[in-house]
């Protein structure tokens, strides 16, 4: 079968992480993504991360599979006109420039819509396209801070911590992919495109929704709790005689099964611990008692006992252990691609598996401007003379 998005053409002007993560999701399922970069240096993330052979970086190579790359100079009138000609032939524009930049260049949604009423134009920004913070620069750290995410992350009593990955960027990328798919679905029915406004801040509020709901209910401002979780317990990590264990007793039924397993059947009926609400009120006493129990055996002993009885638990793996994890290996969750400059590299594969039209990693990330000529020939029908004219005008850098 054809891939789900095989007929969708995406003009990807985005850079860094949020936008590129979105376009990678689309490309993995067949969308034709044309990654448009400025000349000379290209996407700013080409300079990020561990260096690889051929001048590439692990950050960029890991992120941009299944795309074709081209260069256009938006400072050049011919470059801007070429972009608008591409808009006429494409389905989606994706960008995460500072708010208003593309409008000032004459490349914003209103202009694009006149050239192609069916265009789905998605803008990702830190705070959204309006409001008092619309003009503020916002990278992931700033949005994690402003949204409250940092205030609930980290060890108790700390000033909070940034999540270990760029969660504000990645959430925005996923929300953008979802918004684009919704708009494409409407376009199937009406033939009309629309504007998709994705705010990184609001994406974080979405992730914090249950915590915000609790605050709006009881007025208690949550703080960082380490690996623990206010709404449910025991739900955190504990030390054992060998290594730490992650434990998630997610229901009253599991709690009643869990207590006898660890040699503490009386805890199941102890009034202090007999319900999740009571366990929360008496959290410190509960966690202290459980910690002493877990220190009596090794991780391996606890794993054998708890897994056999259906109690959710796991190891605290580092990334070296994660990529060698037997489940990761069995599912082929990492795949190898042959990059034209960096050589053979392994990248994370496609996380959502469709039975009939599965996505896949089919091609490596592009080198800067690698497919400029091919894209312009294919989409705009340019010949050698047309390409030469654009180069002479400075449109292609």
Buried (B, 14 or more C-beta within 10 A) or exposed (E): EEBBBEEBBBBBBBBBBBBBBBBBBBBBBBBBBBBBBBBEEBBEBBEBBEEBEEEBBBBBBBBBBBBBBBBBBBEBEBBBBBBBBBBEBBBBBBBBBBBEEBEEBBBBBEBBBEBBEBBBBBBBBBBBBEEEBBEBEBBBBBBBBBBBBBBBBBEEEEEBBBBEEBBBBBBBBBBBBBBBBEBBEEBEEEEEBBBBBBBBBBBBBEBBEEBBEBBEEEEEEBBBBBEBBBEBBBBBBBEBEEBBBBBBBBEEEBBBBBBEBBEBEEBBEBEEBBEBEBBBEBBEEBBEBBBEBBEEBBBEEBBEBBEEEEBBBBBEBEEEEEBEEEEBEEEEBBBEBEBEBBEEBEBBBBEEEEEEEBBBBEBBBBBBBBBBBEBBBBBBEBEEEBBEEBBEBBBBB
